[in-house]
Amino acid sequence: MRMLRSRSDLIYSAARAVAGFLFLAHGVQKLFGALGAEQAVAPLSMPGIAGLIELVGGTLIMVGLYTPLAAFVCSGEMAAAYFIAHAPQGFWPIVNQGELAALYCFVFLYFASRGSGPCSLDRLLGRA
C-alpha cells in the first residue's frame, strides 16, 4: 500500500480525468443523441441545460482546467438531478436508480475541494 500512497496525486489525477470523461459522455448523449441515445434533447430544456453542464463541466474536469469551479457546478447539478428525478421514485438510491447521480455528486464535491491535481492544465498553466 505504500507504493499506492506514494503515487496518490497521480492516481487522483487519473480518477479526475476518467470521471470527467465519463460525465461528458452523458452530455454528448443528451445534446447530440449519440452514444446509444435515441435522440437529442431540446437545448433550452432542463435536460438540455443539464447536458451542457455535463459536456462542458466534464471536459473541464477531465483536462483539469478550473476544476474546483467546474466540479462544484457539476456536483450541484447531480444533487438537483437526484432530488428532482430520483428521490420521488423512492427513498433508497438502489431502488430509485439514483446511485450514479449520488456518487457523481460526492465525487465532484471532493474534486472541488481538492483541486486539479498534478497532471492538469491548471498545473501546466501555473494556476495550481
C-alpha positions as CSV (number, residue, x, y, z in Angstrom):
1,M,0.0,0.0,0.0
2,R,3.0,2.3,0.5
3,M,3.5,2.2,-3.3
4,L,-0.1,3.4,-3.9
5,R,0.3,6.1,-1.2
6,S,3.4,7.5,-2.9
7,R,1.5,7.8,-6.1
8,S,-1.8,9.2,-4.7
9,D,-1.5,12.5,-6.6
10,L,-1.1,10.7,-9.9
11,I,-4.0,8.3,-9.1
12,Y,-6.1,11.3,-8.1
13,S,-5.4,13.0,-11.5
14,A,-6.3,9.8,-13.3
15,A,-9.5,9.4,-11.3
16,R,-10.4,13.0,-12.1
17,A,-9.8,12.5,-15.8
18,V,-11.8,9.3,-16.0
19,A,-14.7,10.7,-14.0
20,G,-14.7,13.8,-16.2
21,F,-14.6,11.7,-19.4
22,L,-17.5,9.5,-18.3
23,F,-19.5,12.6,-17.2
24,L,-19.0,14.4,-20.5
25,A,-20.4,11.3,-22.3
26,H,-23.7,11.9,-20.6
27,G,-23.7,15.4,-22.1
28,V,-22.9,14.0,-25.6
29,Q,-25.8,11.7,-25.3
30,K,-28.2,14.4,-24.3
31,L,-27.1,17.1,-26.7
32,F,-26.2,15.1,-29.8
33,G,-28.3,11.9,-29.4
34,A,-25.1,9.9,-29.7
35,L,-23.5,7.0,-27.8
36,G,-26.7,5.0,-27.6
37,A,-29.2,7.8,-27.0
38,E,-32.4,7.6,-29.1
39,Q,-32.4,11.3,-29.9
40,A,-31.0,14.6,-28.8
41,V,-33.0,16.8,-26.3
42,A,-34.1,20.4,-26.8
43,P,-31.1,22.6,-25.9
44,L,-33.1,25.0,-23.7
45,S,-35.0,22.3,-21.9
46,M,-33.9,21.2,-18.4
47,P,-32.3,18.0,-19.8
48,G,-30.6,20.2,-22.5
49,I,-29.1,22.6,-19.9
50,A,-28.0,19.5,-17.9
51,G,-26.4,18.1,-21.0
52,L,-24.5,21.4,-21.5
53,I,-23.3,21.3,-17.9
54,E,-22.2,17.7,-18.3
55,L,-20.4,18.3,-21.6
56,V,-18.6,21.5,-20.6
57,G,-18.1,20.6,-16.9
58,G,-17.0,17.0,-17.7
59,T,-14.5,18.3,-20.3
60,L,-13.0,20.9,-17.8
61,I,-12.8,18.3,-15.1
62,M,-11.2,15.7,-17.4
63,V,-8.4,18.1,-18.5
64,G,-8.0,19.7,-15.1
65,L,-8.9,23.3,-16.0
66,Y,-10.9,25.3,-13.4
67,T,-11.6,22.0,-11.7
68,P,-12.9,23.4,-8.4
69,L,-15.5,25.6,-10.0
70,A,-16.5,23.1,-12.7
71,A,-16.7,20.2,-10.2
72,F,-18.8,22.3,-7.8
73,V,-21.3,23.2,-10.5
74,C,-21.4,19.5,-11.7
75,S,-21.9,18.4,-8.1
76,G,-24.8,20.7,-7.7
77,E,-26.3,19.5,-11.0
78,M,-26.1,15.9,-9.8
79,A,-27.7,16.8,-6.4
80,A,-30.6,18.5,-8.3
81,A,-30.9,15.5,-10.6
82,Y,-31.1,13.2,-7.7
83,F,-33.8,15.2,-5.9
84,I,-35.8,16.1,-9.0
85,A,-35.6,12.8,-10.9
86,H,-34.7,10.0,-8.5
87,A,-35.9,10.8,-4.9
88,P,-39.6,10.9,-5.9
89,Q,-39.3,7.3,-7.0
90,G,-38.4,6.0,-3.6
91,F,-36.1,6.7,-0.6
92,W,-33.2,4.3,-1.3
93,P,-30.8,5.1,-4.2
94,I,-30.7,1.5,-5.2
95,V,-34.5,1.5,-5.6
96,N,-34.9,4.9,-7.2
97,Q,-31.9,4.3,-9.6
98,G,-30.1,7.4,-8.3
99,E,-26.8,5.7,-7.3
100,L,-24.9,7.2,-10.2
101,A,-26.2,10.7,-9.5
102,A,-25.4,10.5,-5.8
103,L,-21.9,9.1,-6.5
104,Y,-21.1,11.8,-9.1
105,C,-22.4,14.4,-6.7
106,F,-20.0,13.5,-3.9
107,V,-17.0,12.6,-6.2
108,F,-17.3,16.1,-7.8
109,L,-17.7,17.7,-4.4
110,Y,-14.4,16.0,-3.4
111,F,-12.8,17.2,-6.7
112,A,-14.0,20.8,-5.9
113,S,-12.3,20.6,-2.5
114,R,-9.1,19.1,-3.7
115,G,-8.5,21.0,-7.0
116,S,-7.0,19.8,-10.3
117,G,-4.0,17.8,-9.1
118,P,-0.6,17.5,-10.6
119,C,-1.5,16.2,-14.1
120,S,-3.8,19.0,-15.2
121,L,-4.0,22.1,-17.4
122,D,-4.2,24.2,-14.3
123,R,-0.8,23.0,-13.2
124,L,0.6,23.3,-16.7
125,L,-0.6,26.9,-16.9
126,G,0.7,27.7,-13.4
127,R,-2.7,28.1,-11.8
128,A,-2.4,25.3,-9.3
